[in-house]
Every structure is written in structure tokens, then in C-alpha cells.
Amino acid sequence: MKLFSPSWSTVYDCFDDCPNPLTLSGLPSGTYHLSINLYESNWEATCDLLEDVIIGSASPLEGIEGADVLFFNAMKDGRSVNLNWVTNTSFKTTSYDVERSADGEIFEQVDQTQSFGDTADELYYQTEDTNPNVGINYYRLKQTLTDGSVRYSGLKKINFQLELEEVVIFPNPANEDLYINLKAYAGLSAEITIYNQLGERLDMQSIESLTEEPVRFDVGAYNSGMYFIDVKVDDLKRKSFRFVKGKL
């Protein structure tokens, strides 16, 4: 996490051991820039946030008197995306639409939330996308005002590159036939490759549409020892597995 001054000089910087909550005092009034990056244990990014924070004599939303403020954010939560926003313009808003896009150009509605009420106080809103796309998801907030006009937030990007989890290889060790059960991914395309310990490709199957039946490989002619199976299903992350060729 980094906090930059209005002139983009670093005010605060922490990595891994950031305090929670973090309290900074004595900052002059102005518009500061907050950068937050979150990662999973495998260093896959789960959040890439850059927001302006207004520091004034009162709360951040009241730092500039009379200013309309809308902070929108999206963050991974397992296989879902938490979407939340804070605004002081509920009194002149009829609804908020969270929209999602795969390319940043064509958007579809994920959810619509009605304005909470007739108040100029800062209010917190939250919803969830329980079915994000595999790959990159762009989110934005569409704010419809009482006069019929529309405003949009900036885009937030969330990347869901899923790993293969439901793959069963049997029998292992194998003597004649080896089967790879990929029924959880029926209907998706796949490429399955077998390598020896030297990295030499021994066999490969390219499948346009997986079925619930296991994929079969004939390994009867292989020498006894350890081998590797490389599985790539549709847009999911490529993953490798090991199996042993037994002695006949």
C-alpha cells in the first residue's frame, strides 16, 4: 500500500506488514492518491486499486464543501467479486447499476440498487457478483440521477484465471491404459500432453468438446518410470500432473 501527496510524492509505504487499521495524522488538506495491491499466496493479483482521497477539516467526503463524491471499488472474494461504493449524492439519485464487461467496451448489468434515501450524508452501498467471467472482468458503476442524467465511475479490473481442481488420473500406477477424468469441464475444449522426465513429448490429444467420459491414453509401450501429464482446459490455467508407468 502506498499513499501519495497531491504532488505525487510518497507519504506512506508498507509491504506485507501493513497495520490494520492504519492511522495517519497531521496531513495537510488536499487530494491524496491511495494505491493498494493485494495478492494471493501464489502472487496472483486480487486487487489493484488507485483512488483519490480528499483530506480536509472534516471527513474525507466533506473535505470540499458541496462536492459530489463517489468512490467505487471491486475486490475478489473467493469465486465472487465484492462491489461497494460510498457517495454523498443519494439525495439526488434514483438508482445505481453495477455493470460488467469482458473487454471494457460492451457492458451488461450485474445488479441494480435503489438509492437509500434523501440525505447528503455519506452512505455505504454493497453488492456482489457471484458469477464473474473466467479471465478479465471490468466493472463500473452507473449512477442515474433524479433529473434523468447518468454518471459513470471509473473502471475496476478483476482477473479470474481459474486453476484446474477437479482432475482425476487413474489408475496410477498404470500398466496399459491411463484415464483422465475431466467430466467437471464437459463442453469445454482441452489439450492434454504426456511428457517423459526429459521433457520430450510422447503423446497429445486435442479435444474440441470434452464429454463426461474419461480421456484414454495407451501407455502400454512406455518404459517403467515417472511421466508428466500437461492439461489445458479452455481458458483455465494450465496444470501438470504426475503418473507412474508400472512394470508389466
Buried (B, 14 or more C-beta within 10 A) or exposed (E): BBBBBBEEEEBBEEEEEEEEEEEEEEEEEEBBBBBBEEEEEEEBEBBBBEEEBBBBEEEBBBBBEEEBBBBBBBBBEEEBBBBBBBBBBBBBBEEBBBBBBBEEEEBEEBBEBEBBEEEBEBBEBEBBBEEBBBBBBBBBBBBBBEEEEEEBBEBBEBBBEEEBEEBEBEEBEBBEEBBBBBEBBEEBBBBBBBBBEEEEEBBEEEBEEBEEEBBEBEBEEBEEEEBBBBBBBBEBEEBEBEBEBBEE
